Amino acid sequence: MKADKKRKTLSYAISFFVVLLILAVWFVASNNQAVNLLFLPTPQRVGETFLSILQDGYKSIPFWQHLGSSLERIGIAYGLAVAVAVPLGLASGYIPWLKAIFEPIVEFYRPLPPLAYYTLLVLWLGIDNESKIALLFLACFAPIYVACAVAVTRISPNFLQNAATLGASKPQIFIHVIVPLTLPDVFSSMRISLGVGYTTLVAAEMIAARSGIGWMVLDASNYLRSDVIFVGIIIMALTGILMDQGIRALKKIFVPWEGKNI
């Protein structure tokens, strides 16, 4: 236990040092104008811009409305993706004919760039939030579905055979054997999916959006406002980290045995 604590402490210390080093390099490079300030604003400038946006908003829209719009889109889409992809992915890994139905569809659109089919979603669902949420849903859905289906195939057949020998029905095997054994992979896929969702958020806010952190970054790029771009990127990173930490906390609650010799 003490060795594990020491390793964790050392890991945190290294991570903290790396962050400080990056900030120091950024500070020195920008303040000495080693890089054009148009492309790399100083940390002080980014901080001033953030305070200005926090106080006055961006393009006459309050900061919290920008943040709320983005979180609403990613939150709804991600929640729906988890609710649908987890049970469907696990069931597809367990039931071959179900996998035969859904896998070709997922594998067809999964490699496509989001903007490749976003125009279709706009045509079908309009330019409002529905098309943006649908795009984020599809982006979040695929990683979870694939990971969950694969997780089921990695379960040792002995577990399933032993449960069947003891008289468990297929639904009971699914609920009491497959679901617990695949939970670590499920939560890992949820973390990956969240990252994919955030990378798609900017694309989702490119068309006909007037608010959102992604839209703010894109709009700022049109005017070469690198300070605003940095503010948007940092905000998206911090909110993404907070959501990821929430998933990790849930994983510790629902998968307390992971990493332990039991």
Summary of the structure (lengths in Angstrom):
residues: 262
radius of gyration: 22.3
end to end distance: 15.2
largest distance: 73.0
contacts: 780
relative contact order: 0.11
helix: 80%
strand: 1%
